Amino acid sequence: MEWIQQKREFYRLISYAFIHGGFKHLFMNMVIILLFSPPLEKSLGKIRFMELFFFTTLGSALTILLPNSEAGVGSSGFEFGLFGIYLSMIILKKDVFDNQSKIVIIFFISSGWIITFLYKNISIAGHFGGFISGIIMGIIFICTNSFRPFNVQG
């Protein structure tokens, strides 16, 4: 954080999410974002969805800056933010998803965490920060009734 403050390069707390470590990295992040974003954006609306993006991306960046964490690139902080908000919906809004949808969502969340710990050069701190930020945003959006009808059933 020191170098960001000294050089006044605060944009780095968000811009890292638009840089990726190669095509495979970009492709994997985009697949998850393209699968999980559209229904959530439709339910929240564009403004709330952008709030989710910025909050989870910033939350991911701030945890990356913790001691013993390495700098990261990529949108996986937002990806894990999506996972966090979906998990909060499964737990707190039990009637939103049918059981099959819940299983698919939990499968993707679990797979994301397994990959996080199995492969090198993946920011565990960044994923954790995005995930926790997504859960927090999920709780806020649920408590403020920010979700429009979110029907993925048939």
N, C-alpha and C positions, 0 to 999 in steps of 0.2 A: 504494500500500500504506500510505503514511503516514496518509491520512485514514481508512482502515479501522482501523488500530491506534489512532489518537488517539481516535476515537469508539467503539472496541471494537465495531464492526459486522462481525464476522467472518462472520456469516450471509450477507453479500453475496457471498462467494466461492462460494456454492451457489445462493442464491435468484435470481440473475440468469437462471438457466436456465429459470425458470418464467414469466418475463416476455417477451413478444414484441412486436415492432414492427408489429403489425397482423395481420389475419386471414390474409393471404397468407403471411406469415412463419411463423405458427403452423402453417398447413396444410402448407407444404412440409416443415417439420421433422417433423411428425407422420407424414406419408406415409413418409419414410425410416425413422423409428423403428418404425412399425408393420410395415414390410416386413422389417427386419433384426433386430429384437429378439426376436420369439417363438422362433425356433429356437435362438438363442444362450442365451436365458434357460432354455429346456428343457435344453440341454446343460450349462450351468454350474450351474444351480440358482439359487434366488432370492437367497441370501446372496451368492454370488460375482457374480451379475449386479448386485446393488446396489453391491458393491465397485467393479465396473467403472464404474457410473454416477457414483459419487462421485469416484473417482480421475480419470476423464476430464473431468468437469465442473470439478473443482478445478484440474487441469492446464491446462485452457483458461483459467480465470480468472487463474491466475498468469502465463501468457504475455500476457494482455491487459494486465496491470499493468506490463509492461516499458516502458521509455522509448519514446516515439514511438508508442505504441499508444493507441487510443481505447477508452473504456468500451463494453461490448457487452451485448446482451440476447439471449435465446433459447437453445434447447437444441442448437444446431448444434455446440457443442463435444463434447457427448455423441454426436451424430450422426457426427462425424468420428472420435470414439473407436471407434464401431462399425466404421467403415471401417478403422481401424487394426488392430483385433483380427482382422477378417476377412482383411486382407492378411497379417498374421503367420501366420494359419492356412493360407492358400494357399501361403505360402513354406515354412513349417516342418512342416506336417502335410499333405503332398502328397496323401495318400489320402483326405482328408475330402470333397472336392468333386469331382464329375465335371467334365470340361472345359467343358461348356455353363454350368454354375453358376459356374465361375471367370470365364468371359467376362462373364456378367451382373454379377457382383460388381465386376470391374475396370471395367466400363462405368459403373456407378454411382459408384465412387470417382473415376474420371476426370472424369465429369460434374460431380461436386461441386467438384472443384478448378478446373475451367474456369469454373463459375459464380462461385466465390470471386474469381477474378481479373478477370472481365468486368464485374461489377456494382459499383456504388458502395455505400458504407455496409455493407460486409460485413467482418467482423473476420478478416483474414488470420491475425493472431497467434492469435486464439481457435481458429480451425480447425486451425492448425498444432499448438497445444498439445494439443487434444483428440486429434488424429491420432497424435502421438508418444506420448501417454499410453495410447492404445488399443494401439499396437504393444507398448509396455512391458508392459501387462497381458496381452496375448496371449502374449508370451514367458514371463512368470511362470506363467500358467495352463497353458501347454504343458509347461514344465519340471516343474511340480508335478502333472501328470496330473489337472488339475481338470475336464477335459472328459469328460462322459459320451458314449456313442456319439452321433455327430452325423451322421446319415444323411439327406441330402437327395436321394439318388439313388432314382428310381422308387419 
